Amino acid sequence: MSILKYLFGNSTSSDAISNYIASEFKEAIQGKKVQLVDVRTASEFHSGHISKAVNIDFFKSGEFENSFQKFDKETPVYVYCRSGARSMNAAKRLAKMGFKKIVNLKGGYMAWN
């Protein structure tokens, strides 16, 4: 085991995560069938969301993991929240669940508009 892995843990999960600014995120999802997930609460989601996003509340732990069982772990998953912090935590959880590529919207939905 390398000293870096010992000090900082296994880096493979973070290797699966990318942070895109809003323009990169828009380009990546535009006109494609993608796995786009809003990890905010239902009330946040209903107040406005990115078109074609599904809502999976990060704070509902059991439901969160069960909902992602239906997703393809080999296909990129695009996640966002209000500011980008919650979706980054969701991305880390998804990486631990075995998802190969997770894209987080840097700045979240606030940066989208």
C-alpha positions as CSV (number, residue, x, y, z in Angstrom):
1,M,0.0,0.0,0.0
2,S,1.4,3.4,-1.0
3,I,1.9,6.1,1.6
4,L,-0.6,8.3,-0.2
5,K,-3.3,5.7,-0.1
6,Y,-2.6,5.1,3.5
7,L,-2.9,8.8,4.4
8,F,-5.7,9.7,2.1
9,G,-7.6,6.5,1.5
10,N,-8.3,4.7,-1.8
11,S,-8.6,7.3,-4.6
12,T,-10.5,5.2,-7.0
13,S,-13.9,6.5,-5.9
14,S,-12.9,10.1,-6.4
15,D,-11.4,9.3,-9.8
16,A,-15.0,8.6,-10.9
17,I,-16.2,12.1,-10.0
18,S,-15.9,15.2,-12.3
19,N,-17.1,18.7,-11.5
20,Y,-18.5,20.6,-14.5
21,I,-19.3,24.3,-14.6
22,A,-22.8,25.1,-15.8
23,S,-21.9,25.6,-19.5
24,E,-20.0,22.2,-19.6
25,F,-22.9,20.5,-17.8
26,K,-25.4,21.9,-20.2
27,E,-23.3,20.8,-23.2
28,A,-22.9,17.3,-21.7
29,I,-26.6,16.6,-21.2
30,Q,-28.1,18.5,-24.2
31,G,-30.0,16.4,-26.6
32,K,-28.9,13.1,-25.1
33,K,-30.7,10.5,-23.0
34,V,-28.8,10.8,-19.8
35,Q,-29.1,9.8,-16.2
36,L,-29.8,13.2,-14.7
37,V,-30.6,13.4,-11.0
38,D,-31.6,16.3,-8.8
39,V,-30.7,15.3,-5.2
40,R,-32.6,18.1,-3.5
41,T,-35.8,17.6,-1.5
42,A,-39.1,17.2,-3.3
43,S,-40.2,20.8,-2.4
44,E,-36.9,22.2,-3.8
45,F,-37.3,20.1,-6.9
46,H,-40.9,21.3,-7.4
47,S,-39.8,24.9,-7.1
48,G,-37.8,24.5,-10.3
49,H,-35.4,21.9,-11.8
50,I,-33.5,21.0,-14.9
51,S,-35.6,19.5,-17.6
52,K,-35.7,15.7,-17.7
53,A,-34.1,15.4,-14.2
54,V,-35.5,12.8,-11.8
55,N,-35.7,13.7,-8.1
56,I,-33.9,11.4,-5.6
57,D,-33.6,13.1,-2.2
58,F,-30.1,12.7,-0.8
59,F,-31.4,13.0,2.8
60,K,-33.6,9.9,2.5
61,S,-30.7,7.5,2.8
62,G,-32.5,4.2,2.2
63,E,-34.6,5.5,-0.6
64,F,-31.5,7.2,-2.2
65,E,-29.6,3.9,-2.5
66,N,-32.6,1.8,-3.5
67,S,-33.5,4.3,-6.3
68,F,-30.0,4.1,-7.7
69,Q,-30.2,0.3,-7.9
70,K,-32.2,0.9,-11.1
71,F,-29.5,2.9,-12.8
72,D,-26.7,1.7,-15.1
73,K,-23.4,1.9,-13.2
74,E,-21.5,2.0,-16.5
75,T,-23.4,5.1,-17.9
76,P,-22.5,8.5,-16.6
77,V,-24.7,9.9,-13.9
78,Y,-25.2,13.7,-13.8
79,V,-26.1,15.1,-10.3
80,Y,-26.9,18.5,-8.9
81,C,-28.4,20.1,-5.9
82,R,-28.9,23.8,-4.8
83,S,-25.2,24.8,-4.5
84,G,-23.1,21.8,-5.4
85,A,-22.1,20.6,-1.9
86,R,-24.9,18.0,-1.4
87,S,-24.6,16.7,-4.9
88,M,-20.8,16.2,-4.3
89,N,-21.6,14.2,-1.2
90,A,-24.1,12.2,-3.3
91,A,-21.4,11.7,-6.0
92,K,-19.1,10.3,-3.4
93,R,-21.8,7.9,-2.2
94,L,-22.5,6.8,-5.8
95,A,-18.8,6.2,-6.4
96,K,-18.8,3.9,-3.3
97,M,-21.8,2.1,-4.8
98,G,-19.8,1.3,-7.9
99,F,-20.8,4.0,-10.4
100,K,-18.0,4.5,-12.9
101,K,-18.6,8.2,-13.9
102,I,-20.4,10.8,-11.9
103,V,-20.6,14.4,-13.0
104,N,-21.4,17.0,-10.4
105,L,-22.8,20.5,-11.4
106,K,-20.3,22.9,-9.8
107,G,-22.4,25.6,-8.0
108,G,-25.6,23.6,-8.3
109,Y,-28.9,24.7,-9.6
110,M,-28.0,28.3,-8.5
111,A,-25.3,28.3,-11.1
112,W,-27.6,26.8,-13.8
113,N,-29.7,29.9,-14.2
